[in-house]
Amino acid sequence: MDLFDFEEGREGYYGQYGGTFLPEILTTTIEEIKHCFRECKNDPGFWAEYEQLLQEYSGRPTPVTHLPNLSRKLGGAQIYVKREDLNHTGSHKINNVIGQGLLTRRLGKTRVIAETGAGQHGFATATMAAKFGFECKIYMGEVDVKRQRPNVFWMENLGAEVVAVQDGQKTLKDAINECLRDWVTNMANTHYVLGTACGPHPFPEMVSYFQSIIGREAKRQIHELAGRAPDRVYACVGGGSNSIGIFQGFMDEDNIDLVGCEAGGMGPGLGRHASRLAYHDASVGVAQGYKTYFLQNDDGNMLETQSIAAGLDYIGINPILAHLWEHKKVRFEAATNDEVREALKLVMATEGLIPALESTHAFVTAIAEAPSMSKDEIILVNMSGRGDKDIFTVADALEDDHWKAFIKNKAGEYGR
Ligand SMILES: *Cc1c(COP(=O)(O)O)cnc(C)c1O
């Protein structure tokens, strides 16, 4: 199915979701981006340059790795992972950022701005700006600036200016609003490098396009390694960019179960999680430039979200995924903070991998479902990032259950 083959007059809409809801003053700027992106998409040289840059700068293609110990331990399906954690700056974010860097250059702009929550997107954008020679300003809620000191340190030392946003709850959605304000004032020389497949059209399409490199590679790699397509593909869903990235490699085949894993936080109940679809707590609305499911109250005020993984802590969801979910093309599940902690321990102890807390949400669902599948079925998990950035959060989360004793006493159980 071609998601981007829009009906007449419905460009940028996926069913009822998507669209462009922005102040009129930005119309010309958005049109310019749409036009430039179309040009890039139709120019075969563009994708070749994009791919080569990622190869040289970020070590692509990232491998697909079989996890024999974890598969054996669970006694069901064979589990494979796509290793987006091996990218420069530690996650899939760089794929989008490098693509938009090339676009910014083509637009003739010299300054980039970006919002960031956990700091991963800001960090990736700051590296790209340094490489391309752009001026760079990163908006981050004050609460997040305090929580994510190491990323702020690197952004500043890479030459970016980091602005601590004081509005609202002082977190991601407030940073997005501040970023939009900057854009309206400085659009003549500034491109807004949006960090996920959300926001006004053409961002959901554009970010999905750049992230499709994950699925294109993974499709070829799993065929080479396992001789066939996977039965199920799991990816965590914040805004929804790494998931739509890998899913695009497997969407043409009807019998592949595509599973999006959201942040279940402390479990069901408004304000206790960041799950828009799995817990059925969100409703359709328009905010931050587009129409989708938002975690909001009856008055349309956005709710607070809660997750152990800062990168999944967002109120809205990719309008393409909302549409695919409605048509039962993508299944949604949620993983709670406690389940994430247990899955992280298991993956570390059996395979020596350290997935980011975000990515561990995908492992939770895969680990829960693998045992009821047969040994010749195949699971592919997108490991969107590495866990180094989570060291303090994980240390805190593990303090109360004597993690050190667990390692000492139980590690042997998971041996060969
Ligand atoms: C930002 C981030 C996510 C969530 O963003 P998506 O747009 O849903 O992919 C997931 N994993 C990691 C490692 C991240 O940094």
The ligand as an ORCA input file, in Angstrom:
! r2SCAN-3c Opt
* xyz 0 1
  C      13.282      9.590     20.693
  C      13.410      8.129     20.858
  C      12.302      7.261     20.692
  C      10.906      7.738     20.440
  O      10.692      8.421     19.267
  P       9.941      7.815     18.004
  O       9.745      8.989     17.147
  O       8.653      7.189     18.449
  O      10.846      6.804     17.403
  C      12.514      5.900     20.809
  N      13.732      5.395     21.076
  C      14.822      6.184     21.262
  C      16.129      5.550     21.575
  C      14.691      7.575     21.152
  O      15.773      8.352     21.344
*
